[in-house]
Amino acid sequence: MTHRTSPSGSEKPLDTAYDTALLDLDGVVYAGGDAIAHAADSLAAARSDGMRLAYVTNNAARTPQTVAEHLSRLGVPAGAEDVITSAQAVARLIADHVPAGSKVLAVGGEGLFAALRERGLQPVESADDAPAAAVQGYGPELRWSQLAEVTFAVNAGVPWFASNTDRTIPTARGIAPGNGAAVEVVRIATGATPRVAGKPLPPMHRETVLRTGAQRPLVVGDRLDTDIEGAHEGGVDSLLVLTGVTTASQLLAAEPQHRPTYVAADLRGLLTPHPAVTWEDSRARCGGWTCGPAGDELDLAGSGDPLDGLRALCAAAWSHPDLDPTTPLSHLNL
């Protein structure tokens, strides 16, 4: 795949250019229990314009029905069929590797247990229950004894799976440890490596395509290493919103597989065209901003929408990764 050297433009609003938005939840639609600013109104408008909304989350703790009810309370009408979780993806992955009806040592939330049962698997809680597999998913009430049970099973040779390996999750109070942090504990104790289903890996993309039937999907997320990389691996376009864990400075330093097709401040970016970045000699131009090399740094000049300045700065930074983009970033107040 060709490496992206600048954000792309779209003459059409993204909600009419793509048929389905594959939306991450934490850091995109909500943080903790609260809706992110402009999320509900933007999603309602996108749905009104004919875009299908599918909520694709690495968080395996809750069932799709519970997630849908939460979204509806936030003013984002959704049914369980609109929610795809890494618990569903890992349950399908396990079912492909063990006999039907197998016992699975499961550590996580109700979403993981429900997904395993959906695949005809039997969740158990102890390594002494002769499980055919062990799986970890995020659960806010995780106990140290549960990590010990997974460790006992993995050290005994039981195949090990993880819903995802996100090391952090955004919450209303700030960044908290994610499932990847708990997986790392077991990895240290066993020296083993789990099979992982969640973004950015293929099992999650497979689960999403099977459940949505999207023809022209747009991945929408806040994480470079899961949402955007997952879109890259799946060969589909992506929109990064700056409402979650990724900062503008991290975006400028993104490796090729972490560079989104589009960038926006929040989900209002679904409803608008996106200006293209053009080049004038060695300077990238977007809207009223230009950016190019100046000694050992990048020089950003102009005025207007700060997002246009960020797009120009991204193009210059991705084209000149040896130059420092952090000084001009301060001009944008993002």
ABEGO torsion letter per residue (X at the ends): XBBBABBBBBABBAAAABABBBBBABGAABBEABBBBGAAAAAAAAAAAGBBBBBBBABAABBAAAAAAAAAAAGBBBBAAABBBAAAAAAAAAAAABBBGBBBBBBEBAAAAAAAAAAGBBBBABAAAGBABBBBBBBAABBAAAAAAAAAAAAAGBBBBBABABABBBBAAEBBBBAAAAAAAAAAAAGBBBBBABOABAAAAAAAAAAAGBABBBBBBABAAAAAAAAAAAGBBBBBBAABABBAAAAAABBAAABBABBBABAAAAABBBBBBBBBEABBBBEABBBBBBEABBBBBEBEBAAAAAAAAAAAAAABAABBAAAAAAAAGX
